Amino acid sequence: MPAIVFSSSDPEFGQPQADQCVRIVAGLRKLNAKALRLGGSFEALKAAADRVEALLESLDDVTAASAIDSYRGAFDHRDPNNVLPFNPATGPLNPIAPKLEMEIDGPRLVAHCEFSSYHAGGPETAHGGMIAAVYDQVLAYATMIAGKTGPTLWLKVTYLKPTPVNERLRFETTVTSVDGRKYAVAGSCYRGDVKLSEAEGLMLGAYDIPVARES
């Protein structure tokens, strides 16, 4: 089970609790996938609904307030995805986000991604909007490698082939040029050696972002 390097204003919250948060989110991802396959008798579905409602009620004690900050405020070269743990496109603690493993290779960000069935837009293929959302974030992370962060000014995604769900894919992104505070970025998504899509965008390097840990 991968750990998440987090920041928190709660002095009582530490790595053992963060590890349990990771376990909870992993379970919720599985629930998301199971929700797409609902069926059965009224009695079985009612019993399952009762159990889900009981589960939700049981989480009240641990969801009154988040102990993990939503923005870490520093870029971690050892695990880039730790900077925004709840991001809906890439966040390791957001159960709607696809699972991603990221690493830095010089100026390039490499992200291994697996879309789930609940990201599908067609039979066994990822929704184009989900692919674009991942691009938006991993292109932003390429800008963070250069020490800057800020909003996306524009994003263009070109879909070359269907992107499968439940398969390990690879996104690669890098900054291609800088004009003042404007950072041009580009990336591609691969299934093995086959390119499935490509993207380019323009990011505003509005703020410096400090480094949490060097690679």
KOLMAR-117851 format. One record per residue: residue in three letters; x, y, z of N, C-alpha, C in turn. Coordinates in steps of 0.02 Angstrom, whole numbers, padded with zeros to 5 digits, always signed. Example, Ala and Ser with C-alpha at 12.3 -4.5 7.8 and 13.67 -1.06 7.14 Angstrom:
% residues 2
ALA+00660-00284+00390+00615-00225+00390+00660-00165+00390
SER+00642-00112+00354+00684-00053+00357+00645+00002+00394
END
This chain:
% residues 215
MET+00043-00060+00000+00000+00000+00000+00044+00062+00000
PRO+00040+00105-00051+00083+00164-00054+00064+00215-00001
ALA+00115+00245+00029+00103+00298+00077+00093+00364+00041
ILE+00061+00411+00073+00054+00478+00046+00090+00526+00093
VAL+00134+00567+00066+00166+00619+00105+00117+00678+00108
PHE+00096+00696+00167+00041+00744+00174+00063+00802+00218
SER+00023+00854+00218+00031+00908+00266-00035+00916+00304
SER-00029+00933+00368-00088+00937+00409-00077+00987+00465
SER-00130+01023+00483-00126+01070+00539-00145+01035+00604
ASP-00161+00971+00602-00180+00932+00661-00119+00896+00689
PRO-00094+00917+00747-00034+00885+00774-00045+00813+00795
GLU-00108+00792+00802-00123+00724+00823-00129+00676+00763
PHE-00124+00704+00703-00134+00663+00643-00065+00647+00614
GLY-00052+00581+00604+00013+00561+00579+00008+00509+00524
GLN+00064+00479+00507+00067+00431+00452+00021+00370+00462
PRO+00017+00342+00523-00029+00285+00531-00101+00302+00512
GLN-00124+00362+00531-00192+00382+00511-00197+00393+00436
ALA-00145+00423+00406-00146+00434+00333-00149+00368+00296
ASP-00114+00317+00322-00116+00251+00290-00187+00223+00290
GLN-00225+00235+00343-00293+00211+00346-00338+00250+00298
CYS-00323+00314+00288-00360+00353+00238-00350+00323+00168
VAL-00289+00303+00153-00274+00272+00089-00314+00207+00081
ARG-00320+00169+00135-00359+00107+00133-00433+00122+00119
ILE-00460+00173+00152-00530+00191+00142-00543+00211+00069
VAL-00499+00252+00042-00509+00275-00027-00503+00216-00076
ALA-00457+00170-00063-00451+00111-00106-00516+00070-00105
GLY-00547+00065-00047-00611+00030-00043-00666+00066-00079
LEU-00666+00133-00075-00717+00172-00110-00710+00167-00185
ARG-00648+00162-00210-00639+00151-00282-00672+00086-00304
LYS-00664+00034-00263-00695-00030-00279-00771-00025-00276
LEU-00798+00014-00228-00870+00024-00225-00895+00060-00288
ASN-00857+00110-00311-00876+00145-00373-00884+00096-00431
ALA-00836+00050-00436-00839+00001-00492-00897-00047-00483
LYS-00909-00069-00421-00965-00115-00409-01033-00083-00422
ALA-01037-00017-00411-01101+00018-00421-01125+00015-00493
LEU-01079+00002-00540-01098-00003-00610-01129-00070-00628
ARG-01126-00118-00581-01150-00185-00597-01208-00206-00551
LEU-01247-00158-00529-01301-00173-00483-01356-00213-00518
GLY-01385-00258-00481-01440-00299-00505-01460-00349-00451
GLY-01512-00386-00463-01535-00435-00415-01606-00423-00393
SER-01628-00462-00345-01697-00457-00320-01706-00393-00279
PHE-01769-00376-00269-01784-00318-00226-01756-00328-00157
GLU-01764-00389-00130-01741-00402-00062-01665-00394-00056
ALA-01629-00422-00106-01556-00417-00104-01532-00345-00112
LEU-01565-00308-00157-01545-00238-00167-01561-00196-00106
LYS-01619-00209-00074-01637-00171-00014-01587-00185+00042
ALA-01568-00248+00050-01519-00264+00102-01452-00230+00089
ALA-01433-00229+00025-01369-00197+00007-01374-00121+00019
ALA-01431-00091+00001-01440-00019+00013-01438-00003+00087
ASP-01468-00046+00128-01466-00036+00201-01394-00038+00226
ARG-01354-00084+00198-01284-00089+00220-01243-00029+00199
VAL-01257-00003+00139-01222+00057+00116-01239+00117+00161
GLU-01303+00124+00178-01323+00179+00221-01293+00173+00290
ALA-01288+00111+00315-01255+00100+00380-01181+00117+00376
LEU-01149+00100+00320-01079+00117+00311-01069+00192+00310
LEU-01112+00228+00274-01107+00300+00272-01113+00331+00342
GLU-01161+00305+00380-01170+00330+00449-01110+00316+00492
SER-01078+00258+00481-01020+00240+00521-00960+00284+00507
LEU-00960+00319+00450-00904+00363+00433-00911+00433+00462
ASP-00967+00448+00495-00978+00515+00521-00922+00537+00568
ASP-00897+00491+00610-00846+00509+00659-00779+00527+00628
VAL-00767+00504+00567-00702+00517+00536-00706+00564+00476
THR-00764+00595+00466-00773+00642+00411-00799+00710+00433
ALA-00795+00725+00498-00818+00790+00522-00775+00846+00494
ALA-00711+00834+00487-00665+00884+00459-00605+00847+00430
SER-00578+00872+00375-00520+00840+00345-00457+00858+00382
ALA-00417+00808+00400-00354+00820+00434-00296+00831+00385
ILE-00306+00813+00322-00254+00820+00271-00269+00882+00229
ASP-00219+00925+00222-00228+00986+00183-00241+00969+00110
SER-00285+01008+00078-00302+00995+00008-00247+01018-00040
TYR-00202+01061-00017-00146+01084-00058-00084+01083-00014
ARG-00036+01044-00034+00024+01036+00008+00068+01098+00007
GLY+00066+01136-00047+00105+01197-00050+00177+01188-00070
ALA+00197+01127-00088+00265+01114-00110+00263+01055-00157
PHE+00309+01054-00205+00311+01001-00256+00362+00948-00236
ASP+00339+00887-00233+00380+00830-00210+00407+00793-00271
HIS+00472+00799-00283+00501+00766-00342+00501+00690-00335
ARG+00496+00664-00275+00494+00591-00266+00425+00563-00279
ASP+00374+00603-00266+00305+00582-00280+00264+00644-00298
PRO+00265+00665-00362+00232+00728-00381+00159+00732-00363
ASN+00125+00675-00360+00053+00676-00349+00033+00695-00278
ASN+00081+00702-00233+00065+00720-00164+00044+00792-00155
VAL+00057+00834-00205+00044+00906-00197-00030+00921-00192
LEU-00073+00883-00227-00145+00895-00227-00181+00828-00214
PRO-00183+00807-00151-00208+00739-00136-00281+00727-00153
PHE-00322+00780-00158-00393+00771-00170-00414+00793-00241
ASN-00365+00805-00284-00381+00826-00352-00426+00775-00387
PRO-00480+00797-00420-00527+00749-00450-00499+00711-00510
ALA-00445+00737-00540-00416+00704-00599-00360+00657-00581
THR-00322+00673-00529-00262+00633-00513-00252+00618-00440
GLY-00292+00648-00396-00279+00644-00324-00280+00574-00296
PRO-00227+00553-00260-00226+00486-00231-00278+00475-00177
LEU-00305+00529-00148-00356+00522-00097-00425+00543-00122
ASN-00434+00546-00187-00500+00558-00216-00524+00495-00251
PRO-00577+00463-00226-00597+00398-00254-00626+00400-00324
ILE-00639+00459-00352-00662+00462-00421-00604+00469-00470
ALA-00544+00484-00445-00486+00493-00489-00458+00425-00509
PRO-00433+00419-00570-00399+00357-00590-00335+00349-00549
LYS-00312+00287-00543-00250+00274-00507-00190+00295-00549
LEU-00146+00334-00519-00086+00358-00555-00024+00347-00512
GLU+00030+00329-00547+00096+00326-00516+00140+00372-00557
MET+00171+00421-00525+00209+00472-00561+00282+00470-00542
GLU+00323+00488-00591+00395+00496-00578+00422+00550-00624
ILE+00478+00579-00604+00509+00632-00643+00571+00604-00677
ASP+00576+00617-00742+00633+00596-00781+00663+00659-00813
GLY+00710+00690-00778+00737+00754-00802+00683+00807-00802
PRO+00671+00841-00860+00617+00890-00864+00549+00860-00878
ARG+00547+00794-00885+00486+00760-00907+00450+00726-00849
LEU+00384+00731-00849+00343+00694-00802+00316+00632-00836
VAL+00323+00575-00803+00297+00511-00827+00244+00487-00778
ALA+00184+00476-00800+00129+00455-00757+00099+00390-00785
HIS+00102+00337-00746+00068+00275-00764-00003+00278-00735
CYS-00051+00269-00779-00121+00281-00762-00163+00221-00780
GLU-00214+00208-00740-00263+00156-00756-00333+00184-00745
PHE-00368+00195-00800-00438+00215-00795-00480+00155-00775
SER-00530+00167-00734-00575+00114-00712-00638+00112-00755
SER-00679+00062-00743-00742+00057-00780-00787+00117-00769
TYR-00782+00149-00710-00825+00206-00697-00798+00270-00730
HIS-00744+00265-00768-00721+00320-00809-00739+00309-00883
ALA-00776+00256-00898-00791+00239-00967-00842+00286-00998
GLY-00831+00303-01061-00879+00342-01099-00911+00300-01154
GLY-00880+00246-01171-00905+00198-01219-00885+00129-01195
PRO-00903+00077-01231-00886+00009-01209-00811+00000-01200
GLU-00790-00009-01137-00720-00024-01119-00671+00030-01141
THR-00696+00091-01152-00651+00146-01171-00663+00206-01124
ALA-00609+00241-01108-00613+00298-01062-00649+00357-01094
HIS-00686+00393-01054-00722+00453-01077-00671+00507-01096
GLY-00683+00541-01152-00637+00592-01174-00627+00648-01124
GLY-00679+00664-01087-00674+00716-01036-00628+00697-00979
MET-00629+00632-00961-00584+00608-00909-00512+00610-00933
ILE-00501+00591-00995-00433+00594-01023-00408+00666-01023
ALA-00451+00712-01043-00432+00783-01044-00417+00808-00974
ALA-00456+00786-00925-00444+00807-00856-00376+00784-00831
VAL-00357+00722-00847-00291+00698-00828-00237+00738-00863
TYR-00246+00751-00927-00197+00792-00963-00189+00860-00930
ASP-00245+00891-00913-00244+00957-00883-00198+00958-00821
GLN-00203+00905-00781-00164+00903-00720-00091+00883-00731
VAL-00079+00833-00773-00009+00812-00782+00031+00864-00822
LEU-00003+00903-00865+00031+00959-00897+00048+01013-00845
ALA+00003+01023-00798+00017+01071-00744+00076+01047-00701
TYR+00080+00982-00690+00136+00956-00651+00202+00965-00688
ALA+00201+00960-00754+00261+00974-00793+00285+01045-00781
THR+00238+01091-00774+00255+01160-00758+00285+01165-00688
MET+00258+01125-00641+00285+01126-00573+00357+01101-00570
ILE+00374+01055-00615+00444+01032-00618+00489+01092-00632
ALA+00465+01140-00672+00502+01200-00687+00498+01252-00632
GLY+00463+01235-00576+00461+01279-00518+00404+01329-00517
LYS+00355+01321-00562+00300+01369-00567+00233+01333-00562
THR+00182+01370-00542+00115+01343-00541+00066+01399-00555
GLY+00007+01381-00579-00044+01430-00596-00098+01398-00638
PRO-00147+01437-00661-00203+01409-00698-00186+01390-00769
THR-00228+01346-00797-00224+01328-00867-00255+01384-00909
LEU-00219+01409-00959-00246+01460-01003-00285+01429-01060
TRP-00258+01375-01090-00296+01337-01139-00267+01266-01144
LEU-00309+01221-01168-00290+01151-01174-00322+01122-01236
LYS-00282+01086-01276-00306+01052-01336-00286+00978-01332
VAL-00334+00934-01340-00321+00862-01339-00341+00833-01407
THR-00296+00794-01435-00311+00759-01498-00314+00684-01483
TYR-00372+00654-01497-00382+00583-01484-00366+00543-01547
LEU-00316+00501-01543-00293+00463-01601-00323+00393-01604
LYS-00330+00361-01547-00357+00294-01543-00398+00288-01479
PRO-00444+00239-01475-00481+00230-01413-00434+00215-01354
THR-00450+00244-01297-00411+00234-01237-00445+00183-01192
PRO-00415+00125-01180-00449+00072-01143-00452+00086-01068
VAL-00503+00058-01036-00506+00058-00963-00475-00007-00938
ASN-00457-00006-00873-00430-00065-00840-00366-00091-00872
GLU-00327-00046-00901-00262-00063-00928-00212-00009-00907
ARG-00150-00029-00898-00097+00017-00878-00075+00059-00938
LEU-00081+00124-00932-00063+00171-00984-00006+00216-00960
ARG+00022+00254-01006+00078+00298-00987+00068+00367-01018
PHE+00066+00418-00974+00065+00487-00996+00136+00516-00988
GLU+00158+00553-01038+00222+00588-01034+00210+00661-01051
THR+00234+00707-01009+00223+00778-01021+00288+00817-01007
THR+00295+00874-01040+00354+00915-01029+00338+00987-01051
VAL+00375+01034-01024+00372+01104-01046+00412+01110-01111
THR+00381+01140-01161+00415+01146-01227+00444+01215-01239
SER+00416+01267-01208+00444+01334-01215+00415+01379-01161
VAL+00450+01434-01149+00429+01483-01098+00432+01552-01128
ASP+00378+01590-01119+00374+01659-01142+00350+01702-01083
GLY+00397+01730-01047+00378+01767-00987+00348+01720-00935
ARG+00286+01732-00917+00252+01688-00868+00211+01634-00902
LYS+00213+01631-00968+00173+01581-01005+00216+01521-01022
TYR+00193+01463-01000+00229+01400-01009+00191+01356-01058
ALA+00220+01344-01117+00191+01298-01165+00210+01227-01144
VAL+00161+01183-01143+00173+01114-01120+00142+01066-01170
ALA+00169+01006-01174+00143+00956-01221+00149+00887-01188
GLY+00107+00842-01211+00108+00774-01184+00075+00724-01229
SER+00087+00661-01213+00057+00606-01252+00038+00550-01204
CYS-00010+00509-01226-00031+00450-01187-00018+00389-01230
TYR+00011+00337-01199+00030+00276-01235+00000+00214-01203
ARG-00015+00167-01245-00030+00098-01224+00028+00056-01251
GLY+00076+00041-01208+00137+00011-01233+00174+00062-01276
ASP+00188+00044-01338+00221+00089-01384+00172+00126-01430
VAL+00108+00114-01422+00058+00143-01466+00032+00208-01435
LYS+00037+00263-01473+00012+00327-01449-00063+00329-01457
LEU-00099+00344-01403-00172+00346-01404-00199+00417-01412
SER-00163+00465-01385-00185+00535-01388-00125+00580-01375
GLU-00135+00643-01389-00084+00693-01375-00118+00758-01355
ALA-00081+00799-01319-00110+00862-01295-00057+00916-01294
GLU-00082+00977-01299-00039+01035-01290-00080+01087-01252
GLY-00045+01128-01215-00080+01178-01176-00034+01236-01159
LEU-00064+01286-01128-00027+01344-01106-00045+01356-01033
MET+00006+01357-00990-00003+01366-00918+00025+01434-00898
LEU-00008+01466-00851+00017+01528-00825+00060+01513-00763
GLY+00124+01526-00769+00169+01517-00712+00163+01576-00664
ALA+00107+01580-00630+00091+01639-00590+00128+01640-00523
TYR+00145+01581-00498+00174+01577-00431+00234+01530-00431
ASP+00282+01545-00388+00336+01497-00375+00308+01442-00331
ILE+00332+01380-00342+00313+01326-00298+00377+01294-00271
PRO+00384+01293-00205+00446+01265-00176+00449+01189-00184
VAL+00509+01163-00177+00520+01090-00182+00515+01060-00112
ALA+00473+01008-00107+00466+00973-00042+00524+00924-00032
ARG+00537+00883-00083+00592+00834-00080+00622+00829-00150
GLU+00688+00829-00153+00721+00821-00217+00716+00748-00240
SER+00720+00736-00304+00717+00668-00331+00781+00631-00316
END
